[in-house]
């Protein structure tokens, strides 16, 4: 019987390789320049599974203002079955006059009731400005069903966003993508979301609380060779930054 979380060795290797790569690229003294913790909930209705939901907990560290480490866990139900999703992400800004960064994202998606485990590595190049951005990479996905051999799939990953209103207190925008931190879909499984972030300063300091609101049109269900109907989801939560 396969373990539900065959992740520890892969995560340790991932982090060690990432740190070794950065240590050769930059000579730096480690200073934590930013921290974030967040929680959100995402209920969804779609024609494939009717009602779905998940609750996510996530956090990040900014190191020396150009290195970012992130991780999170989400738990919920897709139709009548329980699912769990994990991600670990590392990224750093390239020493260029444009806001270009390299990111390496690892995801685990598990559906224990179906004995399905999906491991995904996603290297990304991201060009993100204040008002718009694009991320391009290759999803390297391994799907394991029960005792079957793993199915390996390389898939183009693409994300585009635009902020059409932005101030120090709030931001509104649109994004289209076939992946996020917790899920990487097939080439045709794009979601479209309208999002807003509203910021509240705490006690006149650099600490702040942000309220997340998203309306999403997306596909939910098995990522393997399955035609899913689009559904409507809402994502809401808070992020504390200090």
N, C-alpha and C positions, 0 to 999 in steps of 0.2 A: 504494500500500500504506500502510495506516495505521501510524503509529508505535506501538510497544508502550507507551510512556509519554508520552502527550500531556498531561502534568501540570504542567510547570514554570510556565507562565504562569498557570494557574489557581491553583496553590498560592501563588505570589507575590501575586496579586491578593487572594486570600482573607486572607492574613496582613496585607497592607497595610490592607485595609478594617477588619479586626478591631482593629488597633492604633490606627487613626484614630478608630474609634468609642469605644474605651476612653479615648483621650486627651481626647475631648470630654466623656466622662461623669465621669471622675475627674481631678483634678490630683494626680499622684503622682510620687514619686521612686522609680525602679526599684530594688528590693532583692530578691534571690533568697532566699527563706525556706525552700525545700525542694527536694530533687532526688531522682529515682528512676530506677533502671535495672532492667530485668527481662528474663527469658527463660523461655519455657515450651514444652512440646510437647503436642500434642493428637492422639492416635490415636483412631480411630472405626470402628465397624462398623455398616453399615446395609444394608438389602435392595436399595437402588437401585444402590450402587457397591461393596458389600462392604467393602473396607478403604480408609480414607482417613487422612491425617495432615497436620499442618502444624507448623512450628516458627516461633515468634514472638519478635521482639525489640522492646522498647518502652521508652519513657522519658518523663519528665515534669518540668516545672519549676513550682514554686509561686512567685509573685511577690507581694510585699507581703501574703501570707497570704490573699488573696481572689481572685487571678487564677491560673488553671491553664492551662498549655500542654502538650499531649501529642502524641506521634507514635509510629508503629510500623510494622513490616513483618512479614508472615507469608508463608512459602513452603512448598509441600507438593504433595500429589497427591490428586486426587479420582478414585477409580477408577484408570484408567491414564493420566490426563492431568495435566500440571503446571499449577499455578495460583499466582498471586501476589496478595497483598492489601496495601494501604497505607491508613493513616489519618492525618489531622491534625485535632486538636481544640483549641478554645479555649473557655474558660468563665470566668465571674466571678460572685461572690456579689453579689446585689442588696442595697442598703442598707435592709434590712427586718428586723423583729424575729423573722422566721422564716427557717429555713435554705433559702432559695429562690435558685436560680442559673439563669443563662441560659448555654446552651452551643451552639456551632456546630461540627458534625462533618462533615468531608469524607472520603469513602472512595473508593478505587479497587479494583475486583475484575477481574482479568484471567485469561482462559483462552486462552493463545496458540494451543494446538492447535485450538481451535474458532473462532479469530479473533473472540473475544467480549471486549468491554471495557465495564465498567459504572462510571459515575460517579454518586456519590450525595452530595447535600447534605442535612444533617439538623439543622435548628434545634430546640432542645429547651428546655423548662422543667423543672427538676428540683427536687423538694422532698425533701431527704434529711436525716433525723434520725439519731440514734445507733442506734435499734432498727428503723426502717422507713423506706421512701421510695418515691417514685413519680416517673417521668419520662414526659413526654408531648410529642410533637412530630409533625412531618410529614416523611416521607421523600420527597425529590424526586429520583427516580432516572431516569437516562438510560442505556439499554442500546443498544449499537452492535454489530451482528453483521456482520462482514466489511465490505462496501461498502453495506449497507442503511442506510436512514434511521434516525435515532435514535428509539427508543420512549421516550416520556416518561410517567412514572407518579407521581402523588402518592398516598402511602399513609400511613395512621395508624401512628405508632410509639408503642409503650407498653411500659414496664418497671415491675415492682413487685418489691420485695424486703423481707424481714423477717429480722432477726438474732435468733435465739431463745436464743443464749448468747454472751456477750461479756465478756472481761476484758482487762487490759493485755497478756496473753501469747497469747490466742487468740480466735478468733471463728468461729461456725458459723451458717449461715443458708440460706435458700431464695430463689430468684429465678425469676420467669417474665417473658419478654420476647420480642419479635420483632425485636430488633436487639442488637448489641453494637458495640464499636469497629471491628471488621473487616467485619461483615456486617449488612445490613438486609434482612429477609425480607418476604414478603407478609403481608397482614393475618392469615391463618390459620397462618402458619409460626412458631409460638411454640416456644421451648425452655423446659425446666424444668431447673434445676440446683440441686444441693445443694453448698455450698461450705464450705471451711474455710481459715482463715489462722492460721498459727502464727508468732509473732514471737520473735526472739532478739536481745537487746541485745548490742552489740559493745563490750567493754572498758569498760562502765559509762558510755558516752557516749550521745548522742542518736541515734547511728548504729544501724541495726538491719537484720537480714536476716529476711525473711518467706518462709515456705514456702506455696505455693498448692496446694490440692487441690480438684478439682471432679469430680463425676459429673454428666453432662449427658444429657438425652433431647432430641434435636433433629433437624431435617431438614437434609439436605445435598444440594447439587446445583444445577442451574440455577435462578435466581430468577424466570425468566420463564415464566409460564403452564405450569408443570410440576408434576405430582402426584408428590411424593416420599414415600417411606416414612420413618418415624422410625427413628433409629439411636441407639446408646448410645456416648457418648464419655467419655474421661477427659482432664482437663487438669491438668498438674502443672508446677510451675516455682518459681523463686525471684525475689524482688524485693529489691534493696538500696536503702535509703533513708538519706540523710544531709543 
